[in-house]
């Protein structure tokens, strides 16, 4: 499970990833397409004071699952900041992607 200070971050989490015990992916309890939907906009956290954005999404074929997970860190105060992220981390594994989100949350909180 991700640890997020909800007092500092605005959370967009349509699949309720933050509510799952992510160990379930190792045991097959959670299923893509049923519980979690791999897509470009899986989760986004915006810092309430700095406007730093941590964006988590899946890039690739959502049916074949032949893509990758990416975490982008964006300075939300800059125009066209999405074209020049502060940081970008890719992974093939969902749990590694979640670990990258946690690392960025710890770094930018």
HELIX and SHEET records of a PDB file:
HELIX    1   1 UNK A   17  UNK A   19  5                                   3    
HELIX    2   2 UNK A   24  UNK A   27  1                                   4    
HELIX    3   3 UNK A   81  UNK A   83  5                                   3    
HELIX    4   4 UNK A   94  UNK A  108  1                                  15    
SHEET    1   A 5 UNK A   9  UNK A  12  0                                        
SHEET    2   A 5 UNK A  43  UNK A  47 -1                                        
SHEET    3   A 5 UNK A  52  UNK A  59 -1                                        
SHEET    4   A 5 UNK A  68  UNK A  75 -1                                        
SHEET    5   A 5 UNK A  87  UNK A  91 -1                                        
END                                                                             
